[in-house]
Amino acid sequence: MEVFIIYWVIVVLLFVIGIIQIIVKAAKDQPVKPGLKLVIASVIMLVIGAGACAVILSNLNIGH
């Protein structure tokens, strides 16, 4: 179970760091591509993680 918590913490950290990089580099007129890559990676991880959680929860037999 702690693996799922670590996974979600990593997703949130990637997203926050990516957003901060985009804001800072845009303010300094530098390329924002590394920050965009982090945000895109975190969104992909979010979709994959949410799908995995849905599969895990759909296999639970609650009430049976």
FITIVO-686545 format. One record per atom (N, C-alpha, C): residue number from 0; chain; atom name; x, y, z. Coordinates in steps of 0.001 Angstrom, whole numbers, plus 500000, padded with zeros to 6 digits. Each point is the difference from the previous one (the first is absolute). Last residue first. Layout:
N
  pos  unit  site      c1      c2      c3
  NUM     A    CA       X       Y       Z
...
END
This chain:
64
  pos  unit  site      c1      c2      c3
   63     A     N  480031  490869  498978
   63     A    CA  499730  498622  499542
   63     A     C  500672  499015  500917
   62     A     N  500348  504885  500249
   62     A    CA  498621  499613  500230
   62     A     C  499665  498594  499525
   61     A     N  504099  502135  497810
   61     A    CA  499453  500621  501199
   61     A     C  498524  499619  500119
   60     A     N  504402  498521  497228
   60     A    CA  498640  499497  500158
   60     A     C  499428  500518  501318
   59     A     N  504017  501687  496301
   59     A    CA  499621  499736  501382
   59     A     C  498547  499538  500054
   58     A     N  502262  501480  495989
   58     A    CA  500175  498578  500310
   58     A     C  499659  499660  501434
   57     A     N  499948  504476  498261
   57     A    CA  498927  499239  499346
   57     A     C  500118  498509  500282
   56     A     N  503305  503039  501619
   56     A    CA  498736  500140  500726
   56     A     C  498867  499223  499348
   55     A     N  504231  500068  497879
   55     A    CA  500132  499351  501305
   55     A     C  498668  500060  500757
   54     A     N  500275  502297  495937
   54     A    CA  500036  498552  499776
   54     A     C  500063  499254  501324
   53     A     N  500245  504668  500139
   53     A    CA  498663  499585  499583
   53     A     C  499947  498490  499780
   52     A     N  504162  501961  500950
   52     A    CA  499139  500006  501190
   52     A     C  498589  499545  499652
   51     A     N  503028  500543  496470
   51     A    CA  500393  498853  500822
   51     A     C  499127  499920  501253
   50     A     N  499435  503721  497236
   50     A    CA  499512  498790  499338
   50     A     C  500332  498757  500802
   49     A     N  501709  504090  501450
   49     A    CA  498557  499969  500218
   49     A     C  499390  498767  499344
   48     A     N  504568  500754  499292
   48     A    CA  499722  499661  501397
   48     A     C  498525  499925  500299
   47     A     N  501394  501435  495698
   47     A    CA  500351  498596  500204
   47     A     C  499671  499558  501424
   46     A     N  499395  504540  498973
   46     A    CA  499033  499187  499257
   46     A     C  500271  498514  500218
   45     A     N  503053  503051  501884
   45     A    CA  498697  500119  500655
   45     A     C  498967  499108  499321
   44     A     N  504262  500436  498061
   44     A    CA  500052  499147  501187
   44     A     C  498672  500030  500749
   43     A     N  500440  502882  496358
   43     A    CA  499977  498616  499526
   43     A     C  500023  499037  501184
   42     A     N  500489  504505  500993
   42     A    CA  498625  499742  499550
   42     A     C  499875  498567  499491
   41     A     N  504269  501526  501243
   41     A    CA  499160  499829  501183
   41     A     C  498552  499724  499613
   40     A     N  503124  500940  496567
   40     A    CA  500300  498710  500629
   40     A     C  499105  499764  501213
   39     A     N  499715  504169  497884
   39     A    CA  499425  498960  499148
   39     A     C  500246  498623  500607
   38     A     N  501984  503646  502156
   38     A    CA  498544  500065  500153
   38     A     C  499333  498904  499167
   37     A     N  504659  500495  499597
   37     A    CA  499641  499507  501336
   37     A     C  498487  499987  500198
   36     A     N  501689  501871  496029
   36     A    CA  500223  498552  499996
   36     A     C  499617  499399  501356
   35     A     N  499940  504675  499521
   35     A    CA  498863  499379  499312
   35     A     C  500133  498488  499967
   34     A     N  503573  502481  501732
   34     A    CA  498845  500067  500903
   34     A     C  498770  499368  499384
   33     A     N  503919  500407  497339
   33     A    CA  500176  499020  501084
   33     A     C  498833  499984  500987
   32     A     N  499882  503271  496377
   32     A    CA  499802  498612  499585
   32     A     C  500250  498982  501125
   31     A     N  500221  505081  499544
   31     A    CA  499225  499335  501044
   31     A     C  499797  498510  499707
   30     A     N  503813  504257  498773
   30     A    CA  499123  498936  499499
   30     A     C  499317  499252  501148
   29     A     N  501197  505083  500904
   29     A    CA  500785  498821  499658
   29     A     C  499046  498930  499474
   28     A     N  499212  504640  502019
   28     A    CA  500048  499826  498547
   28     A     C  500952  498890  499577
   27     A     N  498488  501276  504553
   27     A    CA  501371  500346  499594
   27     A     C  500197  499892  498483
   26     A     N  495836  498883  502050
   26     A    CA  500285  501341  500499
   26     A     C  501382  500480  499567
   25     A     N  498658  495612  499031
   25     A    CA  499234  500930  499176
   25     A     C  500256  501436  500439
   24     A     N  501905  496516  502520
   24     A    CA  500683  500153  498713
   24     A     C  499238  500924  499059
   23     A     N  498090  499014  504249
   23     A    CA  501286  500678  500179
   23     A     C  500685  500242  498649
   22     A     N  495906  497556  500051
   22     A    CA  499788  501389  500432
   22     A     C  501319  500750  500073
   21     A     N  500117  495378  498996
   21     A    CA  499379  500754  498910
   21     A     C  499859  501469  500376
   20     A     N  501579  497024  503300
   20     A    CA  500994  500234  498947
   20     A     C  499417  500821  498854
   19     A     N  497067  498658  503407
   19     A    CA  500934  501012  500502
   19     A     C  501056  500317  498946
   18     A     N  497017  496508  499050
   18     A    CA  499304  501292  499974
   18     A     C  500922  501121  500470
   17     A     N  501667  495590  500280
   17     A    CA  499829  500419  498605
   17     A     C  499332  501359  499894
   16     A     N  500384  498002  504244
   16     A    CA  501311  500449  499529
   16     A     C  499915  500479  498554
   15     A     N  496109  498106  501837
   15     A    CA  500313  501276  500661
   15     A     C  501336  500544  499512
   14     A     N  498674  495726  498433
   14     A    CA  499099  501036  499510
   14     A     C  500363  501364  500588
   13     A     N  502341  496197  501527
   13     A    CA  500337  500299  498608
   13     A     C  499142  501131  499459
   12     A     N  498968  498412  504314
   12     A    CA  501264  500734  499973
   12     A     C  500417  500357  498579
   11     A     N  496172  497287  500596
   11     A    CA  499747  501374  500456
   11     A     C  501279  500824  499958
   10     A     N  500380  495431  498989
   10     A    CA  499187  500671  498983
   10     A     C  499766  501460  500381
    9     A     N  502158  497244  503134
    9     A    CA  500881  500311  498875
    9     A     C  499237  500739  498905
    8     A     N  497543  498397  503627
    8     A    CA  500850  501109  500443
    8     A     C  500935  500418  498865
    7     A     N  497334  496212  499327
    7     A    CA  499209  501227  499908
    7     A     C  500790  501219  500469
    6     A     N  502093  495749  500326
    6     A    CA  499698  500304  498600
    6     A     C  499253  501326  499879
    5     A     N  500762  498231  504295
    5     A    CA  501235  500551  499432
    5     A     C  499774  500411  498547
    4     A     N  496491  497782  502083
    4     A    CA  500168  501326  500594
    4     A     C  501242  500676  499445
    3     A     N  499183  495549  498763
    3     A    CA  499025  500892  499385
    3     A     C  500147  501420  500538
    2     A     N  502615  496652  501941
    2     A    CA  500474  500255  498639
    2     A     C  499048  500948  499281
    1     A     N  499006  498283  504306
    1     A    CA  500856  501185  500033
    1     A     C  500583  500322  498636
    0     A     N  497359  496095  500669
    0     A    CA  499182  501197  500000
    0     A     C  500860  501259  500000
END
